[in-house]
Amino acid sequence: MSAAEDRSVLERPAPAPDLTVRYGDGPDGVADVWRGDGRAASRPLALMVHGGFWRPEYDRRHTRPLCAALRAAGWSVAAVEYRRSPGRPDESVRDVAAALATLPGELAGQVPFDGSTAVLGHSAGGHLALWAAAVAPAARPAGTVALAPVADLRLADRLGLDGGAVADFLGGPPQDRADLDPVRLAAPAAPVVLVHGTADAIVPPSLTESYAAAHPGARVLAPVGAGHFAPIDPLSTAWPAVLEALASLGG
């Protein structure tokens, strides 16, 4: 990883969620929820899928600054946890699919939103969000915002991202799991916006470019000079692009 990458958002204090709800069995079948204000009633529920190269040491807590900032901007937000077991990718995708299917109904009446869902995902969470958009979208999907996503598993593996993270996640070569590779799946029916900083040294912008080439309907926002963590950092120059991407889906 490049020393130039600003990782301060990963340890920055942020408000705790308003509540935590369960969508599945086991300790990882939960989501933290931030309740939006009156503006949220006419906007989709934002479901955030965290990154961390699918590794168990990274969980949803590092997205709290983003979730709190989205609440302040008038969105109801749920940060989804999911199982992260090397070599067992189907657990991760099953959990994300279950969360997208369950949480909107679970949160109806508990937090304000318009009944639709906007899915955000960062890095490996961006991969999971794009996979879900193609294969297992939430009911009434408003669209997907993928933040610096690992959008092309074969290219990510060839580049050796995070010391072979793709092969660790899949338990084998990505050629064997085209069903989990967003760039090789059908284009999602709902809108997709990708936000990828031009200075990302951890997940190169070429992965987003590959996805956009395969799915020309996707929109790409490329904040100049922004690194890998900038799209989840409300203090970064990339943050306006994230809000623009979300607003384009509704609200």
KOLMARKE-151685 format. One line per 4 residues: number of its first residue (from 1); their letters; for each residue y, x, z of N, C-alpha, C. Coordinates in steps of 0.02 Angstrom, whole numbers, padded with zeros to 5 digits. Layout:
BEGIN
NUM> A> Y:X:Z:Y:X:Z:Y:X:Z | ...
END
This chain:
BEGIN
1> MSAA> -00059:00042:00000:00000:00000:00000:00062:00044:00000 | 00113:00020:-00035:00174:00059:-00042:00216:00057:00021 | 00244:00115:00040:00288:00118:00098:00352:00080:00085 | 00369:00066:00021:00430:00031:00004:00426:-00043:00020
5> EDRS> 00366:-00069:00030:00358:-00140:00044:00384:-00157:00115 | 00426:-00207:00120:00452:-00231:00184:00403:-00282:00213 | 00371:-00263:00268:00321:-00307:00300:00348:-00339:00364 | 00413:-00336:00375:00441:-00359:00439:00426:-00432:00452
9> VLER> 00420:-00473:00400:00408:-00544:00411:00341:-00557:00445 | 00294:-00511:00438:00227:-00521:00466:00227:-00521:00542 | 00277:-00488:00572:00281:-00484:00645:00342:-00518:00674 | 00382:-00551:00633:00445:-00580:00656:00432:-00642:00699
13> PAPA> 00463:-00648:00757:00456:-00708:00797:00481:-00770:00759 | 00449:-00826:00770:00468:-00888:00737:00447:-00946:00782 | 00478:-01004:00773:00459:-01062:00814:00386:-01081:00806 | 00357:-01103:00860:00288:-01128:00859:00285:-01194:00821
17> PDLT> 00227:-01213:00795:00221:-01277:00761:00231:-01335:00808 | 00247:-01393:00780:00255:-01453:00819:00188:-01481:00843 | 00136:-01471:00803:00070:-01493:00822:00018:-01456:00780 | -00043:-01457:00804:-00099:-01429:00767:-00151:-01484:00759
21> VRYG> -00175:-01492:00697:-00223:-01545:00683:-00287:-01514:00654 | -00340:-01551:00659:-00405:-01528:00634:-00422:-01565:00570 | -00448:-01527:00521:-00471:-01558:00459:-00546:-01546:00448 | -00577:-01501:00487:-00648:-01486:00477:-00679:-01459:00541
25> DGPD> -00742:-01443:00537:-00778:-01415:00594:-00764:-01341:00601 | -00778:-01315:00660:-00771:-01243:00671:-00700:-01224:00689 | -00692:-01163:00715:-00626:-01141:00738:-00574:-01135:00684 | -00595:-01127:00621:-00546:-01118:00567:-00529:-01183:00530
29> GVAD> -00557:-01238:00551:-00543:-01301:00517:-00482:-01336:00544 | -00426:-01300:00548:-00365:-01326:00579:-00305:-01310:00535 | -00249:-01344:00550:-00185:-01330:00517:-00130:-01339:00568 | -00081:-01293:00567:-00021:-01300:00607:00031:-01340:00568
33> VWRG> 00068:-01383:00602:00111:-01431:00568:00182:-01426:00596 | 00230:-01425:00550:00301:-01428:00566:00328:-01493:00538 | 00359:-01533:00580:00382:-01600:00561:00453:-01596:00532 | 00461:-01617:00470:00526:-01616:00438:00572:-01671:00463
37> DGRA> 00636:-01666:00442:00685:-01716:00461:00685:-01774:00410 | 00738:-01813:00411:00741:-01872:00367:00734:-01856:00294 | 00755:-01797:00273:00749:-01778:00202:00676:-01775:00181 | 00632:-01758:00227:00561:-01749:00210:00528:-01814:00188
41> ASRP> 00556:-01871:00208:00524:-01935:00191:00522:-01948:00116 | 00567:-01916:00078:00568:-01926:00006:00541:-01865:-00031 | 00504:-01822:00004:00478:-01760:-00026:00403:-01755:-00013 | 00369:-01714:-00054:00297:-01703:-00040:00286:-01667:00026
45> LALM> 00227:-01675:00053:00203:-01634:00108:00187:-01564:00081 | 00215:-01512:00110:00202:-01444:00088:00143:-01416:00126 | 00090:-01399:00091:00030:-01369:00121:00030:-01295:00104 | 00032:-01252:00155:00038:-01180:00145:-00030:-01146:00158
49> VHGG> -00053:-01108:00108:-00116:-01070:00114:-00099:-00996:00119 | -00115:-00965:00175:-00093:-00896:00188:-00135:-00845:00149 | -00108:-00785:00145:-00142:-00730:00111:-00175:-00682:00160 | -00184:-00620:00137:-00219:-00570:00176:-00282:-00544:00143
53> FWRP> -00285:-00550:00076:-00343:-00528:00037:-00409:-00557:00063 | -00405:-00619:00087:-00465:-00657:00109:-00500:-00623:00168 | -00467:-00576:00202:-00500:-00538:00255:-00491:-00574:00323 | -00540:-00570:00368:-00538:-00608:00430:-00482:-00588:00477
57> EYDR> -00456:-00527:00470:-00404:-00506:00518:-00336:-00537:00505 | -00328:-00572:00449:-00264:-00603:00434:-00272:-00679:00438 | -00227:-00711:00477:-00232:-00783:00484:-00164:-00815:00470 | -00159:-00880:00484:-00100:-00919:00465:-00038:-00903:00505
61> RHTR> -00045:-00867:00561:00013:-00858:00605:00070:-00820:00572 | 00054:-00775:00523:00108:-00736:00493:00151:-00778:00446 | 00132:-00840:00432:00174:-00883:00390:00222:-00926:00431 | 00225:-00916:00496:00269:-00958:00537:00343:-00953:00518
65> PLCA> 00369:-00893:00502:00440:-00892:00480:00451:-00935:00418 | 00406:-00933:00370:00412:-00974:00310:00408:-01048:00328 | 00360:-01067:00368:00351:-01138:00384:00411:-01165:00422 | 00436:-01127:00469:00495:-01149:00507:00556:-01155:00462
69> ALRA> 00563:-01109:00414:00620:-01111:00368:00614:-01171:00321 | 00554:-01187:00299:00546:-01246:00257:00562:-01309:00296 | 00541:-01312:00359:00560:-01370:00401:00636:-01375:00405 | 00670:-01320:00416:00743:-01320:00420:00775:-01343:00355
73> AGWS> 00740:-01331:00299:00765:-01351:00234:00747:-01423:00216 | 00712:-01457:00261:00699:-01527:00251:00630:-01545:00226 | 00580:-01505:00242:00512:-01518:00220:00466:-01525:00280 | 00417:-01568:00276:00361:-01567:00323:00309:-01518:00295
77> VAAV> 00282:-01476:00340:00240:-01420:00318:00177:-01417:00360 | 00121:-01401:00329:00059:-01388:00364:00031:-01321:00340 | 00021:-01275:00386:-00008:-01209:00371:-00083:-01212:00381 | -00120:-01205:00327:-00192:-01216:00327:-00229:-01152:00347
81> EYRR> -00275:-01158:00395:-00322:-01104:00408:-00386:-01118:00369 | -00425:-01065:00358:-00487:-01072:00321:-00532:-01013:00339 | -00596:-01020:00327:-00643:-00966:00343:-00632:-00907:00295 | -00637:-00847:00323:-00626:-00785:00286:-00683:-00739:00303
85> SPGR> -00738:-00747:00266:-00799:-00709:00280:-00817:-00669:00218 | -00813:-00602:00221:-00828:-00562:00162:-00896:-00579:00132 | -00896:-00588:00066:-00958:-00603:00031:-00977:-00676:00031 | -00937:-00719:00064:-00952:-00791:00065:-00891:-00831:00041
89> PDES> -00872:-00822:-00022:-00811:-00854:-00047:-00815:-00930:-00048 | -00875:-00957:-00054:-00880:-01030:-00058:-00858:-01064:00007 | -00864:-01028:00063:-00838:-01056:00126:-00762:-01064:00122 | -00728:-01014:00095:-00655:-01017:00090:-00633:-01074:00045
93> VRDV> -00663:-01079:-00014:-00640:-01131:-00060:-00659:-01200:-00035 | -00717:-01206:-00003:-00735:-01272:00025:-00685:-01293:00079 | -00664:-01246:00120:-00616:-01263:00173:-00549:-01284:00144 | -00524:-01247:00094:-00460:-01265:00064:-00465:-01334:00031
97> AAAL> -00519:-01346:-00005:-00528:-01412:-00036:-00530:-01467:00017 | -00564:-01455:00072:-00568:-01505:00125:-00500:-01517:00157 | -00462:-01464:00166:-00395:-01471:00195:-00350:-01513:00150 | -00351:-01499:00085:-00309:-01536:00039:-00330:-01610:00035
101> ATLP> -00394:-01623:00042:-00418:-01691:00039:-00404:-01730:00103 | -00402:-01695:00160:-00400:-01729:00225:-00330:-01732:00255 | -00292:-01679:00250:-00229:-01675:00287:-00177:-01727:00268 | -00168:-01744:00205:-00118:-01796:00191:-00132:-01861:00226
105> GELA> -00194:-01882:00228:-00210:-01943:00264:-00204:-01935:00339 | -00225:-01877:00364:-00220:-01864:00436:-00148:-01864:00460 | -00103:-01840:00418:-00033:-01832:00439:00011:-01892:00421 | -00015:-01938:00382:00024:-01998:00366:00040:-02035:00431
109> GQVP> 00103:-02049:00441:00124:-02081:00503:00141:-02034:00559 | 00118:-01971:00554:00135:-01921:00605:00195:-01879:00585 | 00202:-01866:00520:00259:-01828:00495:00286:-01864:00433 | 00351:-01858:00419:00378:-01892:00360:00362:-01853:00296
113> FDGS> 00337:-01889:00246:00331:-01863:00178:00318:-01922:00133 | 00322:-01912:00067:00321:-01969:00021:00251:-01988:-00002 | 00200:-01958:00027:00131:-01973:00009:00100:-01924:-00039 | 00142:-01883:-00072:00116:-01833:-00118:00112:-01765:-00083
117> TAVL> 00085:-01716:-00118:00071:-01651:-00088:00091:-01595:-00135 | 00128:-01547:-00108:00143:-01485:-00143:00106:-01428:-00108 | 00065:-01392:-00145:00025:-01338:-00116:00059:-01272:-00131 | 00071:-01233:-00078:00095:-01165:-00084:00040:-01117:-00063
121> GHSA> 00038:-01058:-00094:-00009:-01008:-00073:00019:-00939:-00088 | 00009:-00892:-00042:00035:-00824:-00050:-00022:-00775:-00059 | -00018:-00733:-00109:-00065:-00678:-00119:-00136:-00706:-00128 | -00183:-00690:-00084:-00249:-00720:-00089:-00246:-00795:-00079
125> GGHL> -00199:-00818:-00039:-00188:-00891:-00033:-00162:-00921:-00097 | -00125:-00881:-00136:-00104:-00904:-00202:-00163:-00913:-00248 | -00211:-00867:-00243:-00274:-00876:-00281:-00307:-00942:-00263 | -00313:-00955:-00197:-00347:-01016:-00175:-00308:-01078:-00196
129> ALWA> -00241:-01075:-00194:-00201:-01132:-00215:-00209:-01146:-00289 | -00211:-01093:-00330:-00220:-01103:-00402:-00290:-01127:-00418 | -00340:-01102:-00382:-00408:-01127:-00391:-00410:-01202:-00375 | -00381:-01221:-00319:-00382:-01292:-00300:-00345:-01335:-00351
133> AAVA> -00290:-01310:-00377:-00252:-01350:-00426:-00294:-01367:-00487 | -00339:-01321:-00506:-00381:-01332:-00564:-00444:-01371:-00549 | -00472:-01361:-00489:-00539:-01386:-00474:-00539:-01442:-00422 | -00498:-01436:-00370:-00501:-01483:-00314:-00431:-01500:-00290
137> PAAR> -00390:-01530:-00332:-00321:-01546:-00311:-00320:-01600:-00257 | -00267:-01598:-00218:-00257:-01651:-00169:-00243:-01717:-00203 | -00252:-01772:-00167:-00232:-01837:-00193:-00156:-01836:-00204 | -00136:-01867:-00258:-00065:-01870:-00277:-00032:-01800:-00275
141> PAGT> -00058:-01753:-00313:-00029:-01686:-00313:00039:-01685:-00348 | 00090:-01659:-00313:00155:-01649:-00345:00155:-01584:-00385 | 00113:-01537:-00365:00109:-01473:-00401:00093:-01416:-00353 | 00094:-01356:-00381:00074:-01296:-00344:00128:-01243:-00353
145> VALA> 00144:-01208:-00298:00189:-01150:-00300:00148:-01090:-00277 | 00133:-01045:-00322:00094:-00985:-00307:00141:-00926:-00298 | 00138:-00896:-00239:00184:-00842:-00220:00147:-00775:-00224 | 00167:-00733:-00272:00134:-00668:-00281:00058:-00675:-00281
149> PVAD> 00031:-00719:-00322:-00040:-00736:-00316:-00087:-00685:-00347 | -00147:-00681:-00320:-00202:-00644:-00351:-00232:-00693:-00402 | -00198:-00700:-00458:-00212:-00753:-00506:-00266:-00736:-00557 | -00285:-00673:-00562:-00335:-00650:-00610:-00382:-00603:-00573
153> LRLA> -00441:-00628:-00554:-00486:-00589:-00512:-00513:-00528:-00548 | -00528:-00534:-00612:-00555:-00476:-00648:-00503:-00420:-00652 | -00441:-00438:-00669:-00389:-00387:-00672:-00376:-00357:-00603 | -00374:-00399:-00551:-00364:-00373:-00483:-00419:-00325:-00464
157> DRLG> -00481:-00340:-00484:-00537:-00295:-00468:-00531:-00229:-00507 | -00512:-00233:-00570:-00503:-00172:-00609:-00449:-00127:-00579 | -00397:-00158:-00552:-00343:-00121:-00521:-00360:-00096:-00450 | -00416:-00118:-00423:-00438:-00096:-00357:-00394:-00118:-00301
161> LDGG> -00367:-00179:-00305:-00319:-00202:-00254:-00350:-00200:-00184 | -00312:-00173:-00138:-00330:-00169:-00067:-00400:-00141:-00057 | -00415:-00087:-00092:-00479:-00054:-00082:-00540:-00095:-00100 | -00535:-00133:-00155:-00592:-00173:-00177:-00597:-00241:-00145
165> AVAD> -00539:-00271:-00130:-00539:-00335:-00095:-00574:-00390:-00133 | -00568:-00391:-00199:-00598:-00445:-00238:-00674:-00443:-00232 | -00705:-00385:-00242:-00777:-00380:-00235:-00800:-00394:-00164 | -00760:-00373:-00114:-00777:-00388:-00045:-00777:-00464:-00033
169> FLGG> -00727:-00497:-00059:-00722:-00569:-00052:-00780:-00605:-00085 | -00794:-00586:-00147:-00845:-00621:-00186:-00916:-00600:-00169 | -00923:-00540:-00141:-00990:-00514:-00129:-01024:-00490:-00193 | -00984:-00474:-00243:-01010:-00451:-00307:-00954:-00447:-00358
173> PPQD> -00970:-00433:-00420:-00918:-00425:-00471:-00887:-00492:-00490 | -00824:-00492:-00507:-00790:-00555:-00524:-00818:-00587:-00588 | -00850:-00548:-00630:-00880:-00577:-00690:-00932:-00629:-00673 | -00962:-00623:-00613:-01013:-00671:-00593:-00985:-00735:-00565
177> RADL> -00919:-00738:-00552:-00889:-00798:-00521:-00828:-00821:-00561 | -00838:-00831:-00625:-00783:-00858:-00665:-00761:-00926:-00639 | -00805:-00961:-00604:-00787:-01027:-00576:-00736:-01022:-00521 | -00722:-00962:-00496:-00672:-00952:-00444:-00610:-00915:-00469
181> DPVR> -00606:-00903:-00533:-00553:-00861:-00561:-00500:-00905:-00595 | -00442:-00912:-00566:-00392:-00960:-00593:-00375:-00949:-00666 | -00372:-00886:-00687:-00352:-00873:-00756:-00404:-00897:-00805 | -00465:-00907:-00782:-00520:-00928:-00825:-00540:-01001:-00816
185> LAAP> -00504:-01036:-00774:-00515:-01107:-00765:-00469:-01147:-00810 | -00482:-01212:-00815:-00438:-01255:-00854:-00369:-01258:-00822 | -00320:-01271:-00863:-00252:-01277:-00837:-00247:-01337:-00791 | -00215:-01331:-00733:-00207:-01388:-00689:-00167:-01444:-00722
189> AAPV> -00182:-01506:-00702:-00146:-01563:-00730:-00075:-01568:-00703 | -00066:-01550:-00639:00000:-01553:-00608:00038:-01488:-00620 | 00104:-01488:-00613:00144:-01428:-00627:00125:-01369:-00583 | 00131:-01309:-00611:00120:-01247:-00576:00182:-01203:-00585
193> VLVH> 00208:-01177:-00529:00263:-01129:-00531:00239:-01066:-00494 | 00248:-01008:-00526:00229:-00944:-00495:00292:-00905:-00480 | 00297:-00880:-00418:00354:-00840:-00396:00327:-00770:-00380 | 00347:-00721:-00418:00318:-00653:-00411:00373:-00602:-00420
197> GTAD> 00389:-00564:-00367:00441:-00514:-00369:00425:-00458:-00418 | 00476:-00432:-00450:00465:-00380:-00500:00446:-00313:-00469 | 00458:-00304:-00403:00443:-00241:-00370:00382:-00245:-00325 | 00338:-00294:-00337:00278:-00302:-00296:00230:-00244:-00310
201> AIVP> 00219:-00203:-00258:00174:-00145:-00264:00105:-00159:-00237 | 00092:-00219:-00212:00028:-00236:-00182:-00013:-00280:-00228 | 00018:-00332:-00255:-00013:-00374:-00307:00034:-00370:-00367 | 00019:-00329:-00416:00066:-00319:-00472:00082:-00383:-00509
205> PSLT> 00143:-00388:-00534:00162:-00448:-00573:00119:-00460:-00634 | 00082:-00409:-00657:00039:-00418:-00715:-00014:-00472:-00703 | -00032:-00486:-00641:-00081:-00539:-00627:-00051:-00608:-00642 | 00012:-00617:-00622:00046:-00680:-00638:00057:-00685:-00713
209> ESYA> 00074:-00630:-00745:00084:-00630:-00818:00020:-00650:-00853 | -00037:-00627:-00828:-00102:-00644:-00858:-00114:-00719:-00851 | -00099:-00748:-00793:-00109:-00820:-00783:-00064:-00860:-00829 | -00001:-00839:-00834:00046:-00875:-00877:00026:-00871:-00950
213> AAHP> -00003:-00816:-00971:-00026:-00810:-01040:-00085:-00857:-01053 | -00128:-00864:-01004:-00186:-00908:-01011:-00167:-00982:-01006 | -00114:-00995:-00966:-00092:-01064:-00955:-00017:-01068:-00969 | 00003:-01074:-01031:00074:-01070:-01050:00118:-01124:-01019
217> GARV> 00088:-01177:-00993:00128:-01229:-00961:00154:-01209:-00893 | 00127:-01156:-00864:00150:-01133:-00798:00220:-01103:-00804 | 00261:-01114:-00754:00328:-01086:-00752:00328:-01024:-00707 | 00362:-00972:-00728:00364:-00909:-00689:00436:-00895:-00668
221> LAPV> 00445:-00882:-00603:00509:-00858:-00576:00496:-00787:-00551 | 00537:-00739:-00573:00526:-00669:-00557:00587:-00639:-00524 | 00593:-00646:-00457:00651:-00618:-00422:00654:-00542:-00432 | 00710:-00518:-00458:00717:-00447:-00474:00719:-00406:-00410
225> GAGH> 00678:-00353:-00408:00678:-00308:-00351:00641:-00332:-00290 | 00611:-00391:-00293:00577:-00419:-00234:00506:-00391:-00230 | 00484:-00376:-00169:00417:-00349:-00157:00367:-00404:-00142 | 00310:-00383:-00117:00254:-00430:-00109:00266:-00483:-00055
229> FAPI> 00299:-00464:-00001:00307:-00511:00054:00372:-00551:00049 | 00415:-00533:00002:00479:-00567:-00005:00472:-00643:-00015 | 00423:-00668:-00054:00420:-00740:-00063:00401:-00779:00000 | 00375:-00747:00052:00362:-00783:00115:00413:-00765:00168
233> DPLS> 00466:-00730:00149:00517:-00707:00196:00582:-00745:00184 | 00601:-00790:00229:00663:-00829:00220:00726:-00786:00220 | 00721:-00723:00242:00780:-00679:00243:00785:-00637:00179 | 00738:-00645:00133:00736:-00603:00074:00776:-00633:00016
237> TAWP> 00789:-00592:-00033:00824:-00615:-00093:00781:-00660:-00136 | 00715:-00662:-00123:00670:-00705:-00161:00669:-00777:-00135 | 00695:-00788:-00075:00688:-00854:-00044:00719:-00910:-00085 | 00779:-00901:-00115:00805:-00955:-00157:00759:-00975:-00214
241> AVLE> 00721:-00928:-00241:00674:-00945:-00294:00618:-00989:-00267 | 00596:-00976:-00206:00544:-01018:-00175:00569:-01089:-00166 | 00629:-01096:-00140:00657:-01163:-00131:00668:-01198:-00198 | 00689:-01161:-00249:00696:-01189:-00316:00629:-01213:-00343
245> ALAS> 00577:-01173:-00332:00510:-01192:-00356:00487:-01256:-00323 | 00495:-01260:-00257:00475:-01321:-00222:00516:-01382:-00244 | 00581:-01372:-00250:00624:-01428:-00270:00605:-01455:-00339 | 00579:-01411:-00382:00560:-01433:-00449:00500:-01480:-00447
249> LGG> 00463:-01480:-00392:00404:-01523:-00385:00421:-01590:-00354 | 00481:-01595:-00326:00501:-01658:-00296:00542:-01646:-00234 | 00604:-01668:-00233:00647:-01659:-00175:00698:-01606:-00184
END
